[in-house]
């Protein structure tokens, strides 16, 4: 953080950094009420994560090999979705109104922008950057693209839903890849073809719908009339 003074923003950003596993936090020329910041930082981050408070930019010292990455809404900055996060990096954000100072921007090895119409809240911007880093370096499994055909494919959540709705595993339903199609901007037709099967336990299974209304729903409709 550079030049940040609002304790609520500071506390929320510290808590966010702690949640995403930051190795340390730092501030440059920033002054805030630490007691008030703790109201937003309910995780009490400074007691768990080192917090370095540098009086000015000249005093800023980062670990060897740690790249300084500035987050600023500039036209010539790299868009966050296209940015390749360094393995060792420190991210610095400025206040919403003035942003990072020219001297801080010159000190940064990379400058990244979150492609929004206007500047975001400090803590929100920090959360987006750290989440993007997590997605890039977290080595998570790929997102499933389609829905599996048939029943819940061994998914306990899907099995519970089927049991609650009283849908038999072998019943006939419009279980197609229509959900995935609509999410990707396609059109769901009355008779669609089944999508590719999802491996057991890795997806939610195909959506299944009733062809008839249950008795309790009919009774409710009659009572409302």
C-alpha positions as CSV (number, residue, x, y, z in Angstrom):
1,X,0.0,0.0,0.0
2,X,1.2,3.5,-0.8
3,X,-0.3,6.6,0.8
4,X,-3.4,4.9,2.1
5,X,-5.0,6.3,5.2
6,X,-8.5,4.8,5.5
7,X,-8.3,2.2,8.3
8,X,-11.3,0.2,6.9
9,X,-9.5,-0.2,3.5
10,X,-6.2,-1.1,5.1
11,X,-7.8,-3.6,7.4
12,X,-9.8,-5.3,4.6
13,X,-6.8,-5.4,2.4
14,X,-4.6,-7.0,5.1
15,X,-7.3,-9.6,5.8
16,X,-7.5,-10.4,2.1
17,X,-3.8,-10.8,1.8
18,X,-3.7,-13.1,4.8
19,X,-6.6,-15.2,3.4
20,X,-4.7,-15.7,0.1
21,X,-1.5,-16.8,1.9
22,X,0.7,-13.7,1.5
23,X,4.2,-14.1,2.9
24,X,4.3,-10.5,4.1
25,X,2.5,-7.1,3.8
26,X,4.0,-3.7,3.5
27,X,3.1,0.0,3.4
28,X,4.9,3.0,2.1
29,X,4.2,6.5,3.4
30,X,0.9,5.3,4.8
31,X,-0.6,6.2,8.1
32,X,-3.7,4.8,9.6
33,X,-5.4,4.1,12.9
34,X,-4.3,0.5,13.6
35,X,-7.1,0.1,16.3
36,X,-9.8,1.1,13.8
37,X,-8.2,-1.1,11.1
38,X,-8.7,-4.1,13.3
39,X,-12.5,-3.7,13.0
40,X,-12.1,-4.7,9.3
41,X,-9.2,-7.1,9.8
42,X,-11.0,-9.6,12.0
43,X,-8.3,-12.1,11.3
44,X,-5.7,-9.9,13.0
45,X,-3.3,-10.2,10.2
46,X,-0.3,-8.4,11.7
47,X,-0.1,-11.1,14.4
48,X,0.2,-13.8,11.8
49,X,1.9,-12.1,8.8
50,X,4.9,-9.8,8.9
51,X,3.9,-6.2,8.2
52,X,6.6,-3.8,7.1
53,X,5.9,-0.1,7.3
54,X,8.3,2.0,5.3
55,X,8.3,5.8,5.9
56,X,9.0,6.6,2.2
57,X,9.9,5.0,-1.1
58,X,13.6,5.4,-0.5
59,X,13.3,3.1,2.5
60,X,11.4,0.4,0.6
61,X,13.4,-2.8,0.6
62,X,12.0,-6.1,-0.8
63,X,13.4,-9.6,-0.6
64,X,16.0,-10.5,-3.3
65,X,14.4,-11.6,-6.5
66,X,11.0,-10.2,-5.5
67,X,9.4,-8.3,-8.4
68,X,7.4,-5.2,-7.5
69,X,4.1,-5.1,-9.4
70,X,2.0,-1.9,-9.4
71,X,-1.8,-2.1,-9.7
72,X,-3.0,1.0,-11.5
73,X,-5.7,1.9,-14.0
74,X,-3.4,3.2,-16.8
75,X,-3.9,2.9,-20.6
76,X,-0.4,1.4,-21.1
77,X,-0.6,-1.1,-18.3
78,X,-1.0,-4.8,-18.9
79,X,-4.5,-6.1,-18.5
80,X,-4.8,-8.4,-15.5
81,X,-6.2,-11.4,-17.4
82,X,-3.2,-11.3,-19.7
83,X,-0.6,-10.8,-17.0
84,X,1.8,-13.6,-16.2
85,X,2.4,-13.4,-12.4
86,X,6.1,-13.8,-11.3
87,X,6.6,-16.6,-8.9
88,X,8.0,-14.1,-6.4
89,X,6.2,-10.8,-6.4
90,X,5.0,-8.0,-4.2
91,X,1.9,-6.1,-5.2
92,X,1.4,-2.4,-4.4
93,X,-1.8,-0.4,-4.6
94,X,-2.5,3.3,-4.0
95,X,-5.4,5.2,-2.8
96,X,-8.5,5.3,-5.0
97,X,-8.5,9.0,-5.8
98,X,-4.8,9.6,-6.6
99,X,-3.4,6.2,-7.3
100,X,0.2,5.3,-7.2
101,X,2.8,8.0,-7.3
102,X,5.0,8.5,-10.4
103,X,8.0,7.6,-8.4
104,X,6.4,4.3,-7.3
105,X,5.3,3.5,-10.8
106,X,8.9,4.0,-12.0
107,X,10.1,1.6,-9.3
108,X,7.7,-1.1,-10.4
109,X,9.0,-3.9,-12.7
110,X,5.4,-4.5,-14.0
111,X,2.3,-2.3,-14.0
112,X,-1.0,-4.1,-14.2
113,X,-4.5,-2.8,-14.7
114,X,-7.8,-4.3,-13.8
115,X,-10.0,-3.7,-16.9
116,X,-12.9,-1.8,-15.3
117,X,-14.6,1.4,-16.2
118,X,-13.2,3.2,-13.1
119,X,-11.0,2.5,-10.1
120,X,-12.2,-0.1,-7.6
121,X,-12.1,-0.1,-3.9
122,X,-8.6,-0.9,-2.5
123,X,-9.6,-4.2,-0.9
124,X,-11.7,-5.3,-3.9
125,X,-8.8,-4.6,-6.3
126,X,-6.4,-6.5,-4.1
127,X,-8.7,-9.5,-3.8
128,X,-9.1,-9.6,-7.6
129,X,-5.3,-9.5,-8.2
130,X,-4.6,-12.2,-5.6
131,X,-7.4,-14.4,-6.9
132,X,-6.0,-14.1,-10.4
133,X,-2.6,-15.1,-9.1
134,X,-4.2,-18.1,-7.3
135,X,-5.9,-19.3,-10.5
136,X,-2.6,-19.0,-12.4
137,X,-0.3,-20.7,-9.9
138,X,-2.7,-22.8,-8.0
139,X,-2.6,-25.8,-10.4
140,X,-6.3,-26.4,-10.1
141,X,-8.2,-28.9,-12.3
142,X,-9.7,-27.6,-15.5
143,X,-13.4,-26.4,-15.3
144,X,-15.8,-28.9,-16.7
145,X,-17.2,-27.7,-20.0
146,X,-20.3,-29.9,-20.6
147,X,-22.8,-31.8,-18.6
148,X,-22.8,-35.5,-18.3
149,X,-25.8,-37.5,-19.5
150,X,-27.8,-39.9,-17.4
151,X,-28.0,-39.6,-13.6
152,X,-25.8,-37.9,-11.1
153,X,-22.8,-40.0,-12.1
154,X,-21.9,-40.8,-8.5
155,X,-22.0,-37.1,-7.4
156,X,-23.4,-37.0,-3.8
157,X,-24.9,-33.6,-4.4
158,X,-26.6,-34.7,-7.6
159,X,-27.8,-37.9,-5.9
160,X,-29.3,-35.9,-3.0
161,X,-31.1,-33.6,-5.4
162,X,-32.5,-36.5,-7.4
163,X,-33.7,-38.2,-4.2
164,X,-35.4,-35.0,-3.0
165,X,-37.2,-34.5,-6.3
166,X,-38.3,-38.1,-6.5
167,X,-36.7,-38.6,-9.9
168,X,-35.8,-42.2,-10.7
169,X,-32.3,-42.8,-12.1
170,X,-33.8,-44.5,-15.2
171,X,-36.6,-42.0,-15.9
172,X,-36.9,-40.1,-19.1
173,X,-36.0,-36.4,-18.9
174,X,-34.7,-33.6,-21.1
175,X,-31.2,-34.1,-19.8
176,X,-29.0,-32.6,-22.4
177,X,-26.1,-30.2,-22.6
178,X,-28.5,-27.3,-22.8
179,X,-27.2,-25.6,-19.6
180,X,-23.7,-25.6,-21.0
181,X,-25.0,-24.3,-24.3
182,X,-26.9,-21.5,-22.8
183,X,-24.0,-20.4,-20.6
184,X,-21.8,-20.2,-23.7
185,X,-24.3,-18.0,-25.5
186,X,-25.9,-20.8,-27.6
187,X,-29.6,-21.6,-28.0
188,X,-31.3,-24.4,-26.3
189,X,-33.8,-26.2,-28.6
190,X,-36.6,-28.5,-27.7
191,X,-34.7,-31.7,-28.8
192,X,-31.0,-31.3,-28.1
193,X,-28.4,-34.0,-28.4
194,X,-26.7,-35.3,-25.2
195,X,-23.4,-33.6,-24.3
196,X,-20.1,-35.4,-23.6
197,X,-20.0,-37.5,-20.6
198,X,-18.2,-36.1,-17.5
199,X,-15.9,-38.5,-15.6
200,X,-17.3,-39.9,-12.4
201,X,-17.2,-37.5,-9.5
202,X,-15.8,-34.5,-11.5
203,X,-19.0,-32.8,-12.6
204,X,-22.5,-32.1,-11.4
205,X,-24.1,-34.5,-13.8
206,X,-26.9,-33.7,-16.3
207,X,-29.8,-31.4,-15.3
208,X,-33.0,-33.4,-15.0
209,X,-36.5,-31.9,-15.1
210,X,-40.0,-33.1,-14.3
211,X,-42.5,-33.6,-17.2
212,X,-45.5,-33.2,-14.8
213,X,-46.2,-30.9,-11.9
214,X,-46.2,-32.6,-8.5
215,X,-49.4,-32.8,-6.5
216,X,-48.4,-30.4,-3.9
217,X,-47.6,-27.7,-6.5
218,X,-51.0,-28.3,-8.2
219,X,-52.8,-27.9,-4.8
220,X,-50.9,-24.7,-4.1
221,X,-51.9,-23.2,-7.5
222,X,-55.6,-24.1,-6.9
223,X,-55.5,-22.5,-3.4
224,X,-54.0,-19.3,-4.8
225,X,-56.9,-19.0,-7.3
